[in-house]
């Protein structure tokens, strides 16, 4: 007897408990080939194409714009044509097939899963479902949290999909209102927050995209689990712009220079490459720098893994590749995952100073402002703002980090122009051992490393 093949939403993004079905590419009942594109879903970080695992006739279990639990079947691929209203459309798109009914081609186990509570073939069938027939499903994270605090499934009756955040919201309300679930000894430290009512004025409601909702969850987690503080320094642009325009090491990419220097400083200041959890500091093994991009199509933070191990030219190339992928909407979930520190630059928008928000699983973020000019000044300056979790660090450490970063960025004009360099001539590159005088003859120079305290030449940085 033939068996239906479920098309299951796999957990390709560990931050998601559910996804949104954006569109179907084939009609209900159509015949599809193996690996044929059948649907598109939206996760919190990217859109993902879904392909058929086998050849057969497609039967929906969800409709467009519906939220689907990770691990749930999106549809079934049935080897033989089944009977339903409008199935002739599928028959015309297929080779000759036996006109069997669904009961004749699905096994008992599959039939029990493909019942009216999960298979929605028409709008009329959906509307016929009564509250008693609603099946409540729980994500793995939600189920684990419910077990921990002894919550019963009946507390979430008449809801189809329960995620971790739904359970947390339930616990928050319980603590705020002092209900039984609080007196049972939940031991939670939630702030008492009331649900904000809908506005009283006439309005329309539009659901936020999955990416924006993910951003809200990340920032809310950062706000709720950290004590954010900030320190700002002003950095001179004297000569920096000229160095960016004339030297191939940086090739006009100021952002790459900042990312390059920050990545190395984080090895010296690991407290900013960490996160606070349960009265402890979790120090990340790798330095993965994320940089915020937003051209009006939504904020994304591509991540450069192990950035402290890359040369400046490699950082610049990687940033350009990720930016192009963002503009072409080709960033993968892997491109956006695993960041340990974030840099946000609003200089291009004329913002001279701002305070960025911490992400939920990081302890620091750097904000970069635009160049400003003081009255009568021939050169400008820009502000560097470090927002950090005061549970792990303090203002003095943040000031040391920023001022060291400032000195390194301001030294680029001298470092890139041997005639202005104040590096002693008796020093040499730690890699190629060329002296400062030899490098000057070759059009190179020595660059001072933040950690360890030694020098490397510009030729080695370029990979020569």
VEXDOZA-946474 format. One record per residue (C-alpha): x, y, z; residue in one letter. Coordinates in steps of 0.001 Angstrom, whole numbers, padded with zeros to 6 digits, always signed. Layout:
REM VEXDOZA-946474
XYZa;...
REM end
This chain:
REM VEXDOZA-946474
+000000+000000+000000x;+001365+003447-000924x;+002367+005838+001833x;+002217+009624+001984x;+005577+011405+002438x;+005449+014357+004863x;+007363+017540+004034x;+008622+018595+007453x;+010019+021993+008468x;+013494+021230+009785x;+015266+023318+012402x;+017791+025075+010180x;+017712+028130+012452x;+018117+027356+016150x;+016572+030697+017141x;+013189+029831+015612x;+010412+027703+017050x;+008160+028500+014097x;+008226+029875+010541x;+005784+031654+008240x;+004550+029955+005063x;+004934+032781+002543x;+003658+031152-000644x;+002916+027947-002494x;+004469+027491-005932x;+002190+024631-006954x;-001611+024287-006641x;-003281+021832-004318x;-003414+018377-005927x;-000757+019144-008537x;+001758+016478-009520x;+005323+017447-008536x;+008668+015905-009362x;+011322+015006-006803x;+013323+018103-005693x;+010817+020457-007374x;+010363+023837-005685x;+006980+023761-003934x;+006957+026497-001275x;+008789+029374+000361x;+008952+029970+004124x;+010216+032916+006143x;+012378+032460+009217x;+013457+035265+011510x;+016643+035707+009478x;+016002+034644+005892x;+013586+033203+003361x;+014052+029504+002631x;+012906+027493-000379x;+011216+024138+000236x;+011631+021331-002324x;+009631+018157-002653x;+011413+015080-001221x;+009761+012765-003769x;+007466+012671-006787x;+003700+012606-006265x;+000604+014707-005676x;+000749+017549-003167x;-001769+017891-000367x;-001572+020989+001822x;-001603+020965+005626x;-001215+024737+005881x;-002171+027866+004005x;-000175+030927+002985x;+000775+033427+005751x;+000152+030764+008396x;+002658+030211+011210x;+004069+026667+011159x;+005774+024968+014096x;+009292+023708+013408x;+009062+019944+013041x;+005478+020103+011770x;+004460+018813+008336x;+003977+021570+005785x;+002282+019223+003311x;+002193+015601+002189x;+003383+014126-001095x;+000982+011307-002040x;+002140+008806-004699x;-001353+008292-006162x;-004012+010801-007103x;-006486+011441-004299x;-010069+012603-004538x;-010943+016151-003524x;-012635+019177-005002x;-010513+020548-007845x;-008162+017566-008088x;-008472+017567-011860x;-005913+020392-011924x;-003315+018010-010586x;-004380+015253-012943x;-003766+017456-015979x;-000218+018177-014808x;+000678+014501-014393x;+001073+011314-016398x;-001777+008805-016346x;-002475+007805-012743x;-005021+005570-011035x;-007922+007639-009783x;-007819+006265-006262x;-009318+007966-003230x;-007182+009110-000307x;-008341+006192+001822x;-006958+003786-000730x;-003441+005196-000846x;-002600+006204+002722x;-001678+003808+005511x;-003465+003749+008854x;-000720+005657+010684x;-000581+008354+008017x;-004367+008617+007917x;-004556+009278+011642x;-002103+012175+011265x;-003768+013527+008119x;-007080+014254+009807x;-009281+017341+009719x;-007343+019019+012517x;-004172+019144+010419x;-005233+018931+006749x;-006943+022033+005448x;-007999+021480+001869x;-010497+024323+001566x;-011540+027463+003417x;-014925+025920+004200x;-013268+023018+006011x;-011224+025461+008062x;-014286+027406+009111x;-016083+024210+010139x;-013482+023417+012824x;-014956+023958+016278x;-012935+024972+019386x;-013217+021381+020606x;-011347+020131+017555x;-008393+022516+017991x;-005145+020612+018617x;-002657+022527+020771x;+000989+021969+019869x;+004004+022909+021984x;+007534+023630+020809x;+010359+021690+022472x;+011518+024789+024366x;+007967+025559+025522x;+007389+021987+026686x;+010650+022000+028646x;+009755+025293+030340x;+006261+024026+031217x;+007732+020911+032786x;+010187+022976+034810x;+007439+025133+036345x;+004749+022441+036469x;+002385+024134+034026x;-000497+022131+032576x;-001461+022023+028876x;-005017+022988+029871x;-003722+026455+030799x;-003254+027097+027054x;-006563+025675+025816x;-008036+026773+022461x;-004613+027840+021114x;-002980+025992+018254x;+000715+026842+018697x;+002575+027509+021954x;+006177+028686+021858x;+008714+029455+024576x;+007873+033157+024561x;+004173+032336+025084x;+005024+030377+028232x;+007284+033177+029464x;+004510+035703+028870x;+002108+033498+030830x;+004577+033352+033729x;+005071+037118+033642x;+001347+037748+033884x;+001069+035235+036712x;+003796+036962+038719x;+002314+040404+038014x;-001194+039391+039063x;-000167+037157+041975x;-002107+034123+040762x;-001684+030513+041916x;+001143+029777+039503x;+003219+032384+041369x;+002402+031064+044862x;+003411+027584+043709x;+007030+028717+043976x;+007987+029549+040404x;+011103+031359+041540x;+011061+033683+038511x;+012469+037224+038542x;+010282+038810+035903x;+009365+042458+036069x;+005649+042987+036592x;+004464+044191+033210x;+000899+044714+032135x;-000294+043915+028646x;-000570+047133+026645x;-004147+047594+025436x;-004960+048313+021818x;-005218+052033+020955x;-008678+053511+021410x;-008506+055552+018207x;-009520+053948+014870x;-006589+051978+013487x;-005565+049090+011287x;-003414+046145+012350x;-000496+044780+010328x;+001592+041871+011590x;+005312+042616+011778x;+007655+040556+009566x;+009398+037584+011162x;+012777+039337+010937x;+011483+042351+012888x;+009868+040143+015510x;+013183+038296+015924x;+014971+041642+016313x;+012478+042653+019002x;+013045+039407+020903x;+016834+039794+020735x;+016795+043412+021920x;+014194+042702+024617x;+016385+039882+025888x;+019365+042234+025986x;+017394+044926+027845x;+015857+042483+030336x;+019051+040553+031131x;+021660+043323+031250x;+022422+046617+032974x;+023378+048728+029990x;+025870+051549+030393x;+027776+053573+027810x;+031007+055509+027321x;+031837+057837+024393x;+035091+059252+023044x;+035738+061680+020172x;+038169+060430+017534x;+039983+062788+015139x;+039673+062182+011398x;+042866+064092+010663x;+044542+062243+007816x;+042381+059141+008213x;+040214+059932+005212x;+043264+060618+003041x;+044847+057361+004145x;+041688+055473+003214x;+041644+057028-000244x;+045296+056565-001111x;+046521+053327+000438x;+045632+049855-000907x;+045723+048299+002548x;+042328+049772+003458x;+041098+050655-000047x;+038579+053221+001163x;+036804+050820+003548x;+036815+052628+006899x;+034457+050052+008385x;+036936+047260+007686x;+039633+049126+009586x;+037373+049494+012631x;+036314+045833+012504x;+039952+044747+012107x;+041161+046758+015108x;+038158+045926+017338x;+038598+042189+016720x;+042168+042296+018005x;+041356+044505+020978x;+038676+042041+022097x;+041437+039519+022785x;+042931+042052+025187x;+039491+042963+026615x;+037617+039609+026609x;+035000+040966+029003x;+033382+042653+025980x;+033373+039372+024047x;+031148+037587+026527x;+027626+037439+027984x;+026168+037452+031502x;+024235+034368+032618x;+023128+033403+036146x;+025724+035343+038163x;+028540+034229+035852x;+030453+035516+032851x;+030450+033322+029758x;+033600+034153+027753x;+033290+033238+024082x;+036082+031129+022608x;+035949+032936+019261x;+035740+036580+018208x;+032852+036762+015727x;+032178+040373+014723x;+028756+041353+013402x;+028212+044615+011522x;+024754+046124+011116x;+023440+046899+007608x;+020127+048459+006660x;+019252+050046+003320x;+015541+050294+004149x;+014698+046619+003613x;+015210+045630+007236x;+018091+045514+009678x;+020493+042594+009315x;+023727+041858+011162x;+026073+039703+009025x;+028811+038027+011038x;+032519+037572+010251x;+033626+034418+012125x;+036992+034372+013909x;+037614+037916+012762x;+040681+038328+014974x;+042514+035735+012856x;+041974+037548+009541x;+044240+040040+007802x;+042897+043512+007093x;+042484+042766+003392x;+040501+039594+004251x;+038193+041538+006585x;+037566+044120+003861x;+036796+041419+001277x;+034476+039528+003633x;+032541+042693+004504x;+032013+043495+000828x;+030819+039945+000086x;+028322+039972+002950x;+027061+043442+002001x;+026468+042345-001604x;+024664+039241-000321x;+022419+041505+001786x;+021618+043758-001170x;+020776+040696-003295x;+018754+039117-000457x;+021072+036099-000419x;+022240+036122+003204x;+021921+032635+004683x;+021048+031881+008330x;+024688+030868+008802x;+025813+034351+007671x;+023782+035910+010484x;+024437+033483+013329x;+027032+033299+016086x;+027947+036966+016598x;+029808+037747+019838x;+030209+041541+019342x;+028366+044021+017108x;+029369+047255+015359x;+026684+049702+014221x;+027700+052624+011987x;+025167+055398+011311x;+027731+057828+009946x;+026343+057573+006419x;+022996+058915+007690x;+024474+062055+009248x;+023996+060827+012829x;+026802+062307+014904x;+026113+060393+018108x;+023771+057601+019207x;+023489+054829+021794x;+022974+051398+020210x;+021040+048635+021981x;+022592+045439+023301x;+021654+042109+021759x;+020386+039359+024035x;+023471+037168+023878x;+026245+039785+023873x;+027819+042062+026473x;+028880+044997+024271x;+028161+046882+021046x;+030058+049730+019366x;+028278+052687+017768x;+030053+054901+015195x;+028817+058399+014348x;+029365+060655+011340x;+032187+063167+010914x;+031516+066595+012429x;+033545+069822+012321x;+034084+072254+015159x;+033990+075989+014274x;+037243+077011+012605x;+038657+073473+012591x;+040308+072151+009420x;+039803+068510+010340x;+036778+066718+011728x;+036035+064197+014437x;+033604+061352+014981x;+032232+059711+018125x;+032788+056130+019206x;+030226+054899+021750x;+030618+051597+023569x;+027466+050231+025218x;+028326+047453+027657x;+026750+045282+030352x;+027674+046799+033716x;+027167+043392+035335x;+030420+042280+033697x;+032478+045447+033354x;+032714+049101+034355x;+033224+052549+032890x;+036989+052553+033434x;+037516+049366+031421x;+035224+050656+028684x;+037175+053940+028578x;+040490+052080+028284x;+039097+049988+025430x;+037758+053018+023541x;+040853+055166+024005x;+043127+052385+022810x;+040882+051917+019780x;+040939+055681+019207x;+044751+055831+019286x;+045049+052959+016848x;+042592+054519+014386x;+044228+057951+014640x;+047648+056410+013952x;+046692+055176+010490x;+047842+058331+008710x;+051320+058028+010199x;+051381+054269+009821x;+050466+054424+006140x;+052852+057292+005332x;+056491+056387+006212x;+057555+060052+006031x;+055252+060857+008981x;+055933+057705+010966x;+057336+058021+014502x;+058233+054302+014650x;+061910+053836+015625x;+064042+052777+012676x;+065695+049934+014595x;+062414+047949+014830x;+061449+045199+012392x;+058433+043182+011303x;+057744+040129+013494x;+056996+038013+010400x;+059352+038951+007569x;+061985+040670+009806x;+062311+043630+007390x;+063482+046769+009171x;+061619+050063+009123x;+064220+051514+006705x;+063898+048555+004315x;+060123+048856+004356x;+060327+052572+003575x;+062324+051776+000431x;+059629+049254-000575x;+056773+051669+000071x;+055726+049832+003224x;+055625+050585+006924x;+055314+048998+010369x;+051940+048685+012095x;+051722+048294+015848x;+049645+045366+017132x;+047329+045790+020092x;+048094+042350+021456x;+050828+041280+021732x;+052682+044605+021837x;+054855+044264+018706x;+054974+045312+015046x;+053924+043824+011713x;+054621+045382+008324x;+052001+046541+005826x;+053310+044073+003230x;+052592+041109+005505x;+049143+042528+006279x;+048414+042516+002540x;+049581+038901+002332x;+052816+039527+000413x;
REM end
